[in-house]
Amino acid sequence: MEPADHDTPQDGATSSSSQRTTDEDSLLLIKAVEEGNVDRIQQLLDRGADVNVCEDIGGWTPLHNAVKLGRVDIVDLLLRHGADPHRRKKNGATPFIIAGIHGDVRLLQRFLSKGADVNEYDNNGFTAFMEAAEYGRVEALRFLFDKGANVNLRRETTEDKRRMKKGGATALMSAAENGHTEALRVLLSDMGAEVDARDNMGRNALIRTLQEEECEDIEEIIRLLLHHRADANARGEGGKTPLMAAVERKHKGLVEMLLSQEGINIDDRDNEGRTALRFAVELKQKGIVQLLCVKGATICEDLIHIARRNYDTSIMEILRHYEANDQSVPPAGDWLPHSSRWGQALKSLHRVHRPMIGKLKIFLDIDFKIASTSEGGIYLGFYDNREAAVKVFPEDSTRARNEIACLQGCHGDSHFVTFYGSEISKGCLYVCMSLCEWTLEEFLVEHRVETVEIGEDEFSRTVLMSVFEAVQRLHLQGFAHLDLQPLNILIDDKKAIRLADFDQSVQCMGDPRAVKKDLEALGRLVLYVVMKGEIPFETLMTQNNEKTAEMSPDEETKDLICCLFSPGENVMNCLKNLLGHPFFWSWENRYRALRDVGNESDIKTRNNESEILKRLNSRTPEPSRSFYQWTSKIDKYVMKKMNDFYKTKKNPYQNTVGDLLKFIRNMGEHINENKNKDMKERIGDPSRYFQETFPDLAIYVYKKLKDTEYRKHFPLTQSSLSVPQAAGPVDLQS
């Protein structure tokens, strides 16, 4: 007899029907839980309904719904039938987290006993503790805190939301902005919640609450936060402070409460340059205007204009009354400018009443003009209460767009003037940046008659190092400057070199021609700095490259200029490579590099077949070289004593570059020994002695070995971003 076929059509139909019944029962189970029908729930579970079924839209399971209703009996029933206590909805919420919303301690205890993590969170970063704070469930907060909930945990959210600065809020913030006074009091007093924790936008509970329109019992909430020392000068959206937010709420009581706080900054400005008083004037809040004026808020002329436009004569009278008696602007003698050079003009500008242009205070008057430009001028100003140099353009200026693009691209780099921001008003665009004391040209003219220390030119090396690094960074950002000259290289009050004036800049990515123009200008700038401005830069710009290079006072300078004029194929990396040029080595570093090369075994053993000696001794040095017949240029006593070491071998030093490097190495190894004190007295500082005796040796060795493995002996140049104190006259206050 053949076995029965289990895939008969009849059996298949029965199985399919059974499955449909089970699926229908599972969906009915969700509905039964929502209705709280225990008998129906039991019946459906007995018939095989899926206890972990979830609806499509939010991913709610029967267990989630039972917790939402606060039905402990249904929760227990579902758990006995295998409901998963860790199942997450589509937003990542577990039944335990939802239990925090409901606040029933019995439910929270159930899920903790089933292995829930007291600090587990959903996709938006909410924990059960945070949900309890959000809904003001005080008993749940106490229970969860006792079970180890992290009171100061900040909401972890998705990467996309973090990029938009969403998330980061704490339970305290939730309780405060939802008006749950008792929950807030418990969090602060009993649980030590951090009152000034900040969300990902930098807001604390105080500013979040004041910017929450629907917050109930707000006066008590704010009183509690301030009592626990919340920062009353915190910032919210748009840079608004709690005081501004209180004014916007038109809530005089809150304004009074905030003004009573020690350290309140009554004249703080938001991102658009508005103060709390300005908000009050614009909103026609006479009582608040009066209160702010009594407390010493600064009254600017434009506030009276605003009141006049609003036909608000009562506020105009208040402002005029307190303007006449205004003590908020100190006498010039009480306010000290940061800048030394521009100090007197800044003190005058500080006293003058001017209408604010956003965050900018400026007066386009000759007394405050720094320099002329092709499209406007550069003026002193105050941007966000900082001393600033303000470049004025027509509003539609292409040059202004270039300037801003470069400044923003290089923002935060210490080689450039610092970009503060820009404002637009009445057809003018104001580009605001850090204020410097001198242009490089002004500095060199001011000090040209003073004596520069004879010897190592640390000043030129440091200035040009900073300029090279600045231009290199600019090129890496995809821009060419195209106006490199001493007028556009500034020295600030900390004696740091800053590159400025980018209004002629262009994007140069993939186009080396613009970069080559910068390199040629740098070549002339090198000579200008080394010569301390004795040759006007305008003169250098009219000369051809060959003549400019020939005017160099030394071989290092000449080679550096030639490299800039003829950068080869790798134009974009030219400056990066030149930052390791011997021009930028100190005398000590040059001496150390020569010693290290001379320590190569092939040089010490005079292995003339070695690669290094073939390169160094490829020809007899020309008579014009300082190291031609070098043995005759060393102090005779020292030369004789050094040769005495080889007397028995009858192998004295020869007039080759290799032997000179060996000599420098041996001298360095033995010069400080007691038996050689007499040599030390004659030589003095070896780095100075060899630099002055053989000034072109370092550049010769560099050019011979720079493309070989022996470049490992060359120093890694470290830039110093400020003008050295010991290099020439650098007293900017003289």
C-alpha positions in Angstrom: 0.0 0.0 0.0 1.4 3.4 -1.0 2.0 6.0 1.7 -0.4 8.9 1.9 0.5 12.1 0.0 0.6 15.0 2.5 0.6 17.5 -0.3 -2.8 16.8 -1.6 -4.9 19.9 -2.6 -7.3 19.2 0.2 -4.6 19.3 2.9 -3.0 22.4 1.4 -6.3 24.2 1.5 -6.8 23.3 5.2 -3.2 24.5 6.1 -3.7 27.8 4.3 -7.0 28.4 6.0 -5.5 27.6 9.4 -2.7 30.1 8.7 -5.2 32.8 7.7 -7.1 32.2 11.0 -3.9 32.5 13.0 -2.9 35.8 11.3 -6.4 37.2 11.8 -6.3 36.2 15.5 -2.9 37.9 15.9 -4.2 41.2 14.6 -7.4 40.8 16.7 -5.0 40.3 19.7 -3.6 43.8 19.2 -7.1 45.2 19.1 -8.2 43.3 22.1 -5.3 44.6 24.1 -6.0 48.2 23.0 -9.6 47.6 24.3 -8.3 46.1 27.5 -10.5 43.0 27.0 -8.8 40.3 29.1 -11.2 37.5 28.3 -10.8 38.1 24.6 -7.0 38.3 24.9 -7.0 34.9 26.8 -9.2 33.3 24.1 -7.1 34.5 21.2 -3.9 33.4 22.9 -5.4 30.0 23.5 -6.3 29.7 19.8 -2.6 30.3 18.9 -2.5 34.1 18.2 1.1 35.4 17.9 1.8 37.1 21.2 4.7 39.1 19.6 2.7 40.3 16.5 3.4 43.9 15.6 1.3 46.4 13.6 2.9 47.8 10.5 3.0 51.6 11.1 4.8 52.0 14.4 5.8 48.4 15.2 3.6 48.3 18.3 3.2 44.8 19.9 0.5 43.7 22.3 3.0 44.1 25.1 3.8 47.7 24.1 0.1 48.5 24.0 -0.6 46.9 27.4 2.2 49.0 29.0 0.9 52.1 27.3 -2.5 51.5 29.0 -0.8 50.8 32.3 -2.5 47.4 32.6 -0.3 45.3 34.8 -2.6 42.3 34.6 -2.5 42.2 30.8 1.3 42.7 30.8 1.6 39.7 33.2 -0.7 37.6 31.0 1.2 38.4 27.8 4.6 37.7 29.5 3.3 34.3 30.7 2.5 33.4 27.1 5.9 34.3 25.8 5.8 38.0 25.0 9.3 39.3 24.3 10.0 42.0 27.0 12.9 43.4 24.9 11.1 43.8 21.6 11.6 47.3 20.1 9.1 49.4 18.2 10.2 51.0 14.9 11.5 54.0 16.9 13.5 51.7 19.1 11.4 51.9 22.2 11.1 48.9 24.4 8.2 48.1 26.8 10.5 49.2 29.6 11.0 52.7 28.1 7.2 53.1 27.5 6.7 52.1 31.1 8.7 55.2 32.0 6.1 57.3 30.2 3.2 55.7 32.1 5.1 55.9 35.4 3.8 52.8 37.0 6.6 51.5 39.3 5.1 47.9 39.1 5.6 47.8 35.4 9.2 49.1 35.6 10.0 46.5 38.2 8.5 43.7 35.9 10.8 44.6 33.0 13.9 45.1 35.2 13.3 41.6 36.5 13.2 40.4 32.9 16.6 41.8 32.2 15.9 45.3 31.0 18.9 47.7 31.2 17.9 50.7 33.3 19.7 53.1 30.9 18.6 51.5 27.6 17.4 54.1 25.0 15.4 54.3 21.8 16.5 55.7 18.5 16.0 59.2 19.7 18.0 58.7 22.8 15.1 58.5 25.3 15.5 56.3 28.3 12.7 55.3 30.7 14.2 57.9 33.2 14.0 60.6 30.5 10.4 59.7 29.6 9.5 59.8 33.3 10.9 63.3 33.5 9.2 64.3 30.2 5.8 63.4 31.7 6.5 64.4 35.3 6.3 60.9 36.8 8.0 61.6 40.1 7.6 58.2 41.7 9.0 56.5 38.6 12.0 58.9 38.7 12.7 58.0 42.3 12.4 54.3 41.6 14.6 54.4 38.5 17.2 56.6 40.2 17.4 54.1 43.0 17.9 51.3 40.4 20.9 53.1 38.9 19.5 55.3 36.2 22.0 57.9 35.0 20.5 61.2 35.9 22.8 63.2 33.6 22.7 61.0 30.6 22.4 63.0 27.4 20.2 61.8 24.5 22.1 59.8 21.9 20.5 60.3 18.5 21.2 59.3 14.9 24.3 60.5 13.0 22.1 62.5 10.6 20.5 64.3 13.5 23.8 64.9 15.3 25.1 66.6 12.2 22.1 69.0 12.5 23.0 69.4 16.3 19.9 67.6 17.4 19.9 65.5 20.6 22.0 65.8 23.7 19.2 66.8 26.0 18.9 65.5 29.6 16.0 64.5 31.8 16.4 67.8 33.6 15.7 69.7 30.4 12.6 67.6 29.7 11.2 68.2 33.1 11.9 71.9 32.9 10.5 72.7 29.5 7.4 70.7 30.1 6.7 72.6 33.3 7.0 69.7 35.7 7.9 71.6 38.9 8.0 68.7 41.3 10.0 66.5 39.0 12.5 69.3 38.5 12.8 70.0 42.2 13.5 66.3 42.8 16.0 66.1 40.0 17.9 69.1 41.3 17.7 68.7 45.1 17.6 64.9 45.6 19.4 63.5 42.6 22.1 66.2 41.9 21.1 66.7 38.2 23.6 69.0 36.4 21.7 72.3 36.0 24.0 73.6 33.3 24.3 70.5 31.1 24.2 71.5 27.4 22.5 69.8 24.5 24.1 69.5 21.1 23.2 73.1 20.3 24.9 74.3 23.4 21.6 75.1 25.2 21.1 74.6 28.9 17.7 73.9 30.6 17.2 77.6 31.3 17.3 78.8 27.7 15.4 75.7 26.4 12.6 76.4 28.9 12.4 80.1 28.1 12.2 79.4 24.4 9.4 76.8 24.9 6.2 78.6 24.3 3.8 76.1 26.0 5.8 75.7 29.3 3.4 75.9 32.3 4.3 77.4 35.7 7.3 79.0 34.0 8.1 81.5 36.7 8.6 78.7 39.3 10.6 76.6 36.8 12.9 79.5 36.1 13.2 80.4 39.8 14.3 76.8 40.6 16.9 76.8 37.8 18.3 80.1 38.8 18.3 79.1 42.5 20.5 76.2 41.5 22.9 78.5 39.6 21.9 77.9 36.0 24.0 80.1 33.7 21.8 83.2 33.0 24.0 84.1 30.0 23.6 80.9 28.1 22.8 81.0 24.4 19.9 79.5 22.4 18.8 79.6 18.7 20.1 82.6 16.9 22.5 83.4 19.8 19.6 84.6 22.0 20.2 84.8 25.8 17.6 83.9 28.5 17.1 87.7 29.0 16.2 88.1 25.3 13.9 85.1 25.4 12.1 86.5 28.5 11.6 89.8 26.7 10.2 88.0 23.6 7.7 86.3 25.9 6.7 89.8 27.1 7.1 88.6 30.6 8.2 91.4 32.9 8.5 89.1 35.9 11.0 86.8 34.2 13.0 89.8 33.0 13.1 91.1 36.6 14.2 87.7 37.8 17.0 87.4 35.3 18.2 91.0 35.9 18.6 90.2 39.6 21.2 87.5 38.8 24.8 88.3 39.5 26.9 88.6 36.3 24.0 89.0 34.0 25.2 90.6 30.7 22.4 93.0 30.0 24.0 94.2 26.7 24.7 90.8 25.1 23.8 90.6 21.4 22.3 87.8 19.4 23.6 86.6 16.1 22.0 89.6 14.4 23.4 92.1 16.8 20.2 92.7 18.8 20.1 93.3 22.5 17.4 92.6 25.0 16.5 96.3 25.0 16.2 96.3 21.2 13.7 93.4 21.4 11.7 95.3 24.0 11.6 98.5 21.9 10.6 96.5 18.8 7.9 94.7 20.7 6.6 98.0 22.2 7.1 96.7 25.8 7.1 100.0 27.7 7.4 98.4 31.1 10.3 96.2 30.1 12.0 99.0 28.3 11.8 101.1 31.5 13.1 98.2 33.6 16.1 97.6 31.3 17.0 101.3 31.1 16.9 101.5 34.9 19.3 98.5 35.1 21.8 100.3 32.8 21.1 98.9 29.4 23.1 100.7 26.7 20.9 103.0 24.6 21.9 103.5 21.0 20.6 106.1 18.7 19.0 103.5 16.4 16.6 102.5 19.3 15.1 105.9 19.3 14.6 105.6 15.5 12.9 102.3 15.9 10.5 103.8 18.5 9.8 106.7 16.2 9.0 104.4 13.3 6.6 102.6 15.7 5.0 105.9 16.6 5.7 104.9 20.2 6.3 108.3 21.8 6.2 107.0 25.4 9.2 104.6 24.7 11.0 107.5 22.9 10.6 109.6 26.0 12.0 106.8 28.2 15.0 106.3 25.9 15.8 110.0 25.6 15.6 110.4 29.4 18.0 107.6 30.1 20.2 108.4 27.1 20.9 111.8 28.7 21.8 110.2 31.9 23.4 107.1 30.4 26.4 105.9 32.4 26.7 102.6 30.6 29.2 104.0 28.1 32.3 104.7 30.2 34.5 107.7 29.7 37.3 107.1 27.2 39.8 106.9 30.0 38.0 104.0 31.7 38.0 101.8 28.6 41.3 100.5 27.4 41.7 99.4 23.8 43.6 96.2 23.0 45.5 97.7 20.0 48.5 99.9 20.8 48.7 101.6 17.4 45.0 102.3 16.9 44.2 102.9 20.6 43.3 106.6 20.5 41.0 106.2 17.4 39.4 103.2 19.0 38.7 105.1 22.2 37.0 107.8 20.2 34.9 105.3 18.2 34.0 103.5 21.4 32.5 106.8 22.8 30.6 107.7 19.6 26.9 106.7 19.4 26.4 104.9 16.1 23.5 102.8 14.8 24.5 99.2 14.9 24.7 97.3 11.6 23.9 93.8 12.9 26.9 93.1 15.2 29.0 95.9 13.7 29.7 99.4 15.0 31.4 101.5 12.4 31.8 105.2 11.4 32.9 105.8 7.8 35.0 108.9 8.8 38.6 109.8 7.9 39.5 109.7 11.6 38.8 105.9 11.7 40.2 105.0 8.2 43.0 102.5 8.1 43.7 102.4 4.3 42.2 103.0 0.9 41.2 100.1 -1.4 40.1 100.0 -5.0 36.4 99.7 -4.1 36.0 101.4 -0.8 38.4 101.4 2.2 39.4 99.7 5.4 38.1 101.2 8.6 38.3 100.6 12.4 35.2 99.0 13.9 33.8 96.9 16.6 32.3 93.6 15.6 30.6 91.6 18.4 32.4 93.9 20.8 35.8 93.0 19.3 38.2 95.5 17.8 38.1 94.9 14.1 39.4 96.0 10.7 36.4 96.4 8.4 36.8 96.2 4.6 34.0 98.1 2.9 32.7 96.9 -0.6 29.7 97.6 -2.8 27.0 95.1 -1.9 27.3 93.3 -5.3 31.1 93.2 -5.4 32.8 90.2 -6.9 35.9 91.0 -4.9 34.0 90.9 -1.7 32.8 87.4 -2.5 36.4 86.4 -3.2 37.5 87.9 0.1 34.8 86.1 2.1 35.3 82.8 0.3 39.0 82.7 1.1 38.6 83.9 4.7 35.9 81.3 5.4 38.0 78.5 3.7 41.0 79.3 5.9 39.0 80.1 9.0 40.8 79.1 12.2 44.2 79.0 10.6 46.7 81.2 12.6 48.6 82.2 9.4 45.6 84.4 8.2 43.8 87.4 9.6 40.8 86.0 11.5 37.4 86.4 9.8 34.8 87.6 12.3 31.7 87.9 10.0 30.1 90.2 7.5 27.1 92.6 7.4 25.1 94.3 4.7 23.4 97.7 4.9 22.3 100.4 2.5 24.2 98.9 -0.5 27.5 98.3 1.3 29.0 95.0 2.3 31.2 95.1 5.4 33.8 92.3 5.8 35.0 92.2 9.4 38.3 90.7 10.5 40.9 90.8 13.2 42.8 94.1 13.6 46.6 94.1 13.1 49.2 96.8 14.0 51.4 97.1 10.9 51.8 96.0 7.3 55.2 94.4 6.7 56.1 97.5 4.6 55.2 99.9 7.4 57.2 97.8 9.9 60.3 97.7 7.8 60.1 101.4 7.0 59.7 102.3 10.6 62.8 100.4 11.7 65.0 100.6 8.6 67.4 103.1 10.2 67.9 101.0 13.3 70.8 98.6 13.5 69.9 95.0 12.7 72.0 92.4 14.6 74.9 91.3 12.5 74.9 87.6 11.8 72.1 85.1 11.7 69.0 86.7 10.1 66.3 85.1 12.2 63.8 87.8 11.4 63.7 87.1 7.6 63.7 83.4 8.2 60.7 83.5 10.5 58.7 86.1 8.6 59.1 84.2 5.3 58.4 80.8 7.0 55.0 82.1 8.1 54.3 83.6 4.7 55.2 80.4 2.9 53.0 78.3 5.2 50.1 80.8 4.7 50.3 80.7 0.9 50.7 76.9 1.0 47.6 76.6 3.1 45.7 78.9 0.7 46.8 76.8 -2.3 45.6 73.6 -0.5 42.2 75.3 -0.1 42.1 75.7 -3.8 42.8 79.5 -4.1 45.6 81.6 -5.5 46.2 85.0 -3.8 47.4 87.0 -6.9 48.3 90.0 -4.8 51.2 89.0 -2.6 53.0 92.1 -1.6 54.3 93.7 1.7 51.1 95.8 2.1 49.1 92.5 2.4 51.3 90.9 5.0 50.3 92.1 8.4 51.8 91.9 11.9 49.4 91.7 14.8 49.7 92.8 18.4 51.2 89.4 19.4 53.9 89.9 16.7 52.4 87.1 14.5 52.5 87.3 10.7 49.1 87.2 9.1 48.3 87.0 5.4 45.4 89.3 4.3 43.6 90.9 1.4 42.1 88.2 -0.7 39.8 90.3 -2.9 41.9 89.5 -6.1 42.1 85.8 -5.3 40.9 83.1 -7.7 40.1 79.4 -7.5 43.1 77.5 -8.9 42.4 73.8 -8.4 43.9 72.0 -11.4 45.3 75.2 -12.9 49.0 75.8 -12.0 49.2 79.1 -13.9 47.7 81.1 -11.0 49.9 79.3 -8.5 53.0 80.2 -10.6 52.1 83.8 -10.3 52.0 83.5 -6.5 55.4 81.8 -6.6 57.0 84.5 -8.7 55.6 87.2 -6.3 57.0 85.2 -3.4 60.4 85.1 -5.0 60.5 88.9 -5.1 59.1 89.1 -1.6 62.0 86.9 -0.3 64.5 89.4 -1.6 62.5 92.3 -0.3 62.4 90.8 3.3 66.1 89.7 3.2 67.1 93.3 2.1 64.8 94.7 4.9 62.8 96.7 2.4 65.8 98.7 1.1 64.7 97.9 -2.5 61.0 99.0 -3.0 58.8 96.1 -3.8 57.4 98.1 -6.8 61.0 98.2 -8.2 61.4 94.4 -7.8 58.2 93.8 -9.6 59.5 95.6 -12.7 62.7 93.5 -12.9 63.1 90.2 -14.7 63.5 87.0 -12.7 67.2 86.5 -13.5 68.2 90.0 -12.4 66.1 89.6 -9.2 67.9 86.3 -8.3 71.3 87.8 -9.0 70.7 90.6 -6.4 70.6 88.0 -3.6 73.1 88.6 -0.8 73.8 84.9 -0.3 73.5 81.5 -2.0 70.6 80.2 0.2 68.5 83.2 -0.8 69.4 83.0 -4.4 68.6 79.3 -4.7 65.3 79.7 -2.9 64.3 82.5 -5.3 65.4 80.5 -8.3 63.3 77.5 -7.0 60.3 79.8 -6.8 60.8 81.3 -10.2 61.3 77.8 -11.8 59.2 75.4 -9.7 59.3 72.5 -12.3 56.3 70.3 -12.9 55.2 69.8 -9.3 53.9 73.3 -8.9 51.2 72.6 -6.4 53.7 71.1 -3.9 56.5 73.6 -4.5 56.0 75.5 -1.3 55.6 72.3 0.8 59.0 71.1 -0.5 60.7 74.5 0.0 59.8 74.7 3.6 62.7 72.3 4.1 65.1 74.5 2.2 68.4 75.5 4.0 67.2 79.1 3.9 64.9 78.1 6.7 67.5 76.3 8.7 69.1 78.0 11.7 72.9 78.1 11.8 72.8 75.5 14.5 70.6 73.2 12.3 73.0 73.8 9.3 75.9 72.8 11.5 74.1 69.8 12.8 73.2 68.6 9.3 76.8 68.9 8.1 78.0 67.0 11.1 75.5 64.2 10.5 76.4 63.9 6.9 80.1 63.9 7.8 79.3 61.0 10.2 78.5 58.7 7.3 80.9 55.7 7.3 81.9 56.2 3.6 82.9 59.8 4.4 84.8 58.8 7.5 86.7 56.1 5.7 87.1 58.2 2.5 85.4 55.6 0.3 85.7 57.5 -3.0 83.7 54.8 -4.8 80.7 55.4 -2.6 77.6 57.2 -4.0 77.7 60.0 -1.4 81.4 60.9 -2.2 80.9 60.7 -5.9 78.1 63.3 -5.5 80.0 65.5 -3.1 83.4 65.3 -4.8 82.2 65.2 -8.4 84.5 68.1 -9.3 87.0 70.3 -7.7 85.2 73.3 -6.0 85.3 76.5 -8.1 87.5 79.2 -6.7 84.4 81.3 -6.1 83.2 78.7 -3.6 84.0 79.6 0.0 85.2 76.0 0.6 87.7 76.1 -2.3 91.1 75.1 -0.8 89.3 74.9 2.5 92.2 73.7 4.6 93.9 77.0 4.1 90.9 78.9 5.5 90.8 77.1 8.8 92.6 78.6 11.7 96.2 77.4 11.2 96.7 76.2 14.8 93.3 74.3 14.7 94.1 72.8 11.3 97.5 71.6 12.5 96.1 70.1 15.7 93.3 68.3 13.8 95.9 66.9 11.3 98.0 65.7 14.1 95.4 63.0 14.8 96.4 61.4 11.5 100.1 62.1 11.7 101.1 58.5 12.2 99.0 57.4 9.3 100.3 60.2 7.1 96.8 60.8 5.9 96.0 64.5 6.5 92.8 66.2 5.5 92.4 66.9 1.8 90.7 69.8 0.0 87.6 67.9 -0.8 84.0 68.5 0.3 83.9 65.0 1.8 87.0 65.7 4.0 85.6 69.1 5.0 82.4 67.4 6.3 84.6 64.8 8.1 86.5 67.6 9.6 83.3 69.3 10.8 82.1 66.0 12.3 85.4 65.3 14.1 85.6 68.9 15.4 82.1 68.6 16.7 82.9 65.3 18.5 86.0 66.6 20.2 85.8 70.4 20.5 84.3 70.3 24.1 86.9 67.9 25.5 89.2 69.4 28.1 92.4 68.7 26.1 90.9 70.9 23.3 90.1 74.0 25.3 92.7 75.9 23.2 90.9 75.0 20.0 87.5 76.0 21.5 88.9 79.4 22.4 90.0 80.0 18.8 86.9 78.6 17.2 84.2 79.9 19.6 80.7 78.7 18.7 81.3 76.0 16.0 77.9 76.7 14.2 78.8 80.4 13.8 82.4 79.6 12.9 81.6 77.2 10.1 78.6 79.3 8.8 80.8 82.4 8.5 83.8 80.6 7.1 81.9 78.5 4.6 78.5 80.3 4.1 77.6 78.4 0.9 78.5 74.9 2.1 75.1 73.9 3.5 73.3 74.8 0.3 75.9 73.0 -1.8 75.5 69.8 0.3 71.7 70.2 0.2 71.5 70.4 -3.6 73.8 67.4 -4.0 71.9 65.2 -1.6 68.3 66.4 -1.5 67.1 63.7 -3.9 68.9 60.8 -2.1 68.5 58.8 1.0 71.0 61.1 2.7 68.3 63.8 3.0 67.5 62.0 6.3 70.2 64.1 7.8 68.5 67.4 7.0 66.4 69.1 9.7 62.6 69.0 9.7 62.0 72.7 9.8 59.6 73.8 12.5 57.9 77.2 11.8 57.6 79.9 14.4 54.5 81.9 13.7 55.6 85.1 15.4 58.3 87.6 14.8 61.3 86.6 17.0 62.1 89.0 19.8 65.9 88.7 19.2 65.9 89.3 15.5 66.2 92.9 14.8 63.9 95.7 16.0 60.5 94.3 16.7 59.1 96.7 19.3 55.8 97.6 17.6 55.0 100.2 20.2 58.1 102.3 19.5 
